[in-house]
Amino acid sequence: MLYSLSVNFVEVFTFLNVFKYLTVRTGLAVFTSMFVVFIVGTPFIKFFSAKQILDPIREDGPSEHIIKKIGTPTMGGVLILLGLFSGILLWGDLSNFFIWFLIFIVGSYGLLGAYDDYRKIKYKNSSGVSFKFKIITQILIAVVGIIFLTYFTEHSELEYLYFPFFKNLMINLGWFFIPFSVFIIVGSSNAVNLTDGLDGLATVPVILVAGCFAFISYVTGNIVFSDYLQIPYIEGIGEVSVFCGSIIGACIGFLWFNAPPAKIFMGDTGSLSLGGSLGAVGIITKHEIVLAITGGLFVLEAISVIVQVMSYKITGKRVFKMAPIHHHFEKKGWPESTVVVRFWIISIILAMIGLATLKFR
């Protein structure tokens, strides 16, 4: 919005030319989304507390959660999305289809998450919508988004899967690109959702992954840098850095209220939308495998649940004391803050490894 206005008046006011730079607009998106969340956060939390929009704590979770976390407002994802949309709509190039694809994914998954949170609050349990309904809806949203993406973009690179650490190793997925992309988006959405179980646990890794992909999208959309790094050049994809900047700013602002002890939880409204959008970013930048590396903590959390379920169904025994794995360490006696900070450290290391793949090819 402001970007479009600045472009229209750049010939009259030459100083507006600065807004043509992606780095400037990405920085402005970070500060705008963060500022919006900071300003709205306190009255938002007070309103949700007054309306008893509270998080129903898992009855089978760690016992101290029932004592410490009961009565905490949820659906903080609404706050995150408010900040995110403020940043991207003000500073993003709204003529760029990649931006609209990401807006569709994050908005649709946010609505699904909000409906899930609503049912949890209404019926005062942690079940929400059925697993079947959630997965089918996620798949349908992803399919619609990917079909429109392939229809409105002419980039043949989208159908390729590129492997990090190798210069010319790639696979042409062909029509398999659609189910593969759906798997990435749905898997990423649910992985972040599973990670969001402790105060601030999911927020910081999301910031780190979004930061990595703000840089990745910038160099992928720059013909000089992409050639130097020997990664695929995709015209217009640099605009995604503004979207990632909006995620960073919104999550930093939210972390102010979500840091231990949390004053509000993001709920499925935040975790499903953020996870889905990160998966979508990984697809359109053609760094799906790098996404799995930088977001390795999310992958680990998801795998721990899969292993736990399969082990129990096959052998009748559990591998972990409780899944997802962050609850396993709580059950072993680790304080919540210790689990959170150590998982943050793991995320930082994985983010650095993911960025290193850009150079070591």
N, C-alpha and C positions, 0 to 999 in steps of 0.2 A: 504494500500500500504506500508507505513512505518512500520505498525504493522507486516505485512507478512514478510518483510525483516528482522525485528528485531528477529522474531521467528526463521528464518532460520539460523541466525548467533549467536544465544544465547549461543550455546555451545563453540563458539570461543571467543566471548566477553560477559562474564557473566553479565556485568552491564546492558546489554540489557534486562535482565530478568524483569526489572522494568516495561517494556511495556506490560507485561502480566497482570498487575493489571488494572482492569476496572476503578478504581478511577483515576489512573494516566492518562489513555487514554481519559477519559471523560474530565478531566481538560485540557488536551492538545487540545482536540477538541474545547472546549470553546475558548481558547486563539487563536487557529489557525483561526477559522472562524471569530472571532472578529477582529483579526489583518488584515485579507484579506479585510474585509469590510472597515476598517479604511483607509487602503492604497489605495484601488480602489475608495472609495466613492467620493472624491472631483473631480477627473478627470471624473468620471462617470456622476456626476451631471452637470458638465460644458458641456460635450458632448451632453447630452440629452437636455439641455437648448438651445444649439446652433442648434440642429436639430429640435427644436420646438416640442419635445415629451412632450407636456403639458397636464395637467389634465383638462378635461372639467367640470366645476363646475355645479352642479345641479341648474337649473333656479328657482326651487321651494324651494330651501334651504334658510337658514337664509341670509338676505340681506348682512350682513357684510362679508360673505364668498366670495361673488362675488367680493368684493373690495379687501380683504386681500389675498385670495388664488389663484386668477386668475394669470396665468403665471407660476405656480409651476410645475416642471417636475413630471411625474408619471412613472410607471413601475419600481419603486424601488425594487419590488420583485425580479427582476433579480439580483440585488446586494445581496439581502438576500440569494437567492439560490446559488449564486457563493460562498459565505462564507460557507453556510451549506454543500455543496458538497465537499468543500475543507477539512472541518473538518472530515466528515464521511469517505471520500475516503482515507484520509491519516491515520486515527487512528482507523477506524472500522475494524472488522473482516469480510472480504468480503466473507468468506465461510459460513457465517450465513445467512440463508434464511430470517429471520425476517428483517434483514437490507435491503435486496433486495426488499422485499415487501414494506417497507417504502420508499425506493428510487423510486420505481415505482409510488406509490401514490403521493408523493410530486412532482416528476418530471412531471407526467401526468397532475395533477391539475395545476401545474405551467404553462404548455403549454396552457391549456384551458384558464387560466386567462390572459396570454399574448395575446392570440387571441382576447379576449374580450377587453383588453386595446387597442389593435391595432385598432379595429373597432371604439372605442370611439374617438381615436386620429384622425383617418382618416376622419370620418364624423363629427367631432367636436361637439359631443353631449354625454350625460352621459348614453345613453341607451346601447350601446355595442351590444352583441349578444342577441337574444331573450331569454326570461326566459325559454321557452320550450326547446330550443336547449341546454342551459346551464345545466338544470336539467337532461335531457336525457343523455347527455355526461358524467356528473358526475356519474350517476347511472351505466352506462356501464363500466366506468373505475373502479368503486368500485367493481362491479360484477366480472370482470376479475381478479382483485387483490385478492378478497376473494376466488374465485375458485382455483387459484393457491396456495394460502395459505393453504387451506384445503387439497390440493393434495400433496404438498411437506412437510407438517408437520404431525406428528403422535400424536399430543397432544390432547387427548380426552377432556382436560380441556377447549379447545377453544369453545366447544359447550355449556358450562355452563354460566349462568348469576349469578354472586355472588352479594349478598347484604351486604353493609357495616353495621356495628353496630351489626351484627349477626354472630355467629361462624359457624353455619352449614346450613344457609339458602341459597339455590341455586336452580336454575331451569335448567333442561336440555332442551335446545332449539331445539335440533335435527337439522333437515334441516331448521328450521326457523332461525337458526344462520346466514344463508346467507342474507336474507332480513333485519334482524335486524342489522347486521354489515354494510350493505349498507346504511341503515337509519342513523346510527351513523356517518359514514364518510361524507355522503352528508350533513347531518344536521350540523355537526361541521364546515364543510367548509363554508357553507352559513352563519352560525352564526358569524364566525369571519369576513366574508366579510361585513356583515351588521354593525358590530361594528367599522370597519375601516372608520370612518367618520370625525374624528377630529385628530389633530396633536398628534401623540403618543398614542392615545386612545387604539388601539388594540395591539400595540407592547409590552407594559409592561405586560398586562394580559397573552399574549402568553409566555413571558419569565417566568412568575410565574407558569403557568400550566406545561410548559416544565421542569421547575425545580422540581416540585412535582413528575412528572413522571420519571425524571432521577433517583430519589430516589426510587420510587415505582418499576421500572423495575429492579433496582439493587437488592433490597431485594426479589423480586419475583423470580429472577434467582439464588438466594443463598439459598440452602437447609436448612441451619442453621437458617438464619433470617426469612425465610418464615414459618418455623415450629414454631419459637418463636412467630411470629405475627399472626399465624394461618390463613395465606393466601395461596392460591394455589401456589405450586412450579412449575415453567415452565422452563425446561432446555434450556439454551441458550438465554433466554429472557433478561438477564442482559446486553447483548450487546446493547440493545435499549438505555441504559443510554448514550452511546457515541453519538447516533443520537440526543437525547434530548439535550446533551451538545452542539452539533453543532448548534441546533436551538437557544439555549440561547446566544451563542457567536455571531451568525450572527445578531440576533435581538438587542443585546446590541450595536453592531457596527452600525447598522442601526438607532437606537434610537438617536445616536449622531447627525445625520442629520435630523431625523424625529421629534425631540423634538420641541415644540412650540417656535418660528414659524418655521414650517417645510420647509426645503430646497428641499425636495422631498417626494412624497407619495409612499407607497408600491403598490398601485393599486390592481387589481384583481390577478395579477401575484403573489403577495405575500400573500394576504389574503386567496385566495382559496387554495393555496398550503399548507400554514401553518395550516389552519383549518382542511383540509383533513388529514394531517399527524398526528395532535393531535388526531383526531378521530380514526385513524388506530392504534396509540399507545395505546389508551384506550382499544381497542378491544383485541389486542394480549397480553396485560398485565392482561386482565380480570378484569379491574377496570372501566368499562363503566359508572357506576353510580357515582363513585368518579370523573370521568371526568366531569360529569354534575354538580357536586358540585364545584370543583376547577375552572371550566370554567363557573360558574354560571352567570357571567356578559354577556357572549356570549349568554347564554340561555335567559336571560332577554331581550336582544336586539332583538333576534329572535321572542320571544313571543310578544313583543310590536308591531312588524310589523304585525304578524298574527292577533292579537286582533284588531288593527286599520283597517285592510282590511275587516275582518269579520263584525265588527261593522258598517262600512260604507255601506257594501253591504246589510246588514240585516235591519238596521235602518236609513241609510242615514246620520248618525252622526258619528263624530270622537271622540274617547276616549282621544287621545293625540293631542296637538297642531300640532305635526308633529312626524312622526316615521321615523327611529328608535328613541328610547326613549331619546338618548343623544341630539337630536335636539329639543325634547319637552322642555327640561330644558333650552336650549339656547333661545327658543321662550319665555320662562318665564322670561328671563332677566339675567340668569346666564352667566358670562363671560366664554369663551371657556376653559380657563385654570382652572377655578373652576370645571367645569364639568369633565374635564380630570383627575385632581388630586383626586377628590372625587370618581370617578369610579375606579381609581387605588387603593384607600383605600379599597373599597368594594372587589376588586379582591384579595388583600392581606388577608383580613379576610376570604374569601371563600377558599383560598389556605390553610390556617391554619386549617380550619374545615375539608377540604378534607384529609389532612395528619393525622389529629386526628382520622379519621375513621380506620386507620391501627392498632391503639392500642385499641380503645374502641370496642371490639367485644365480 
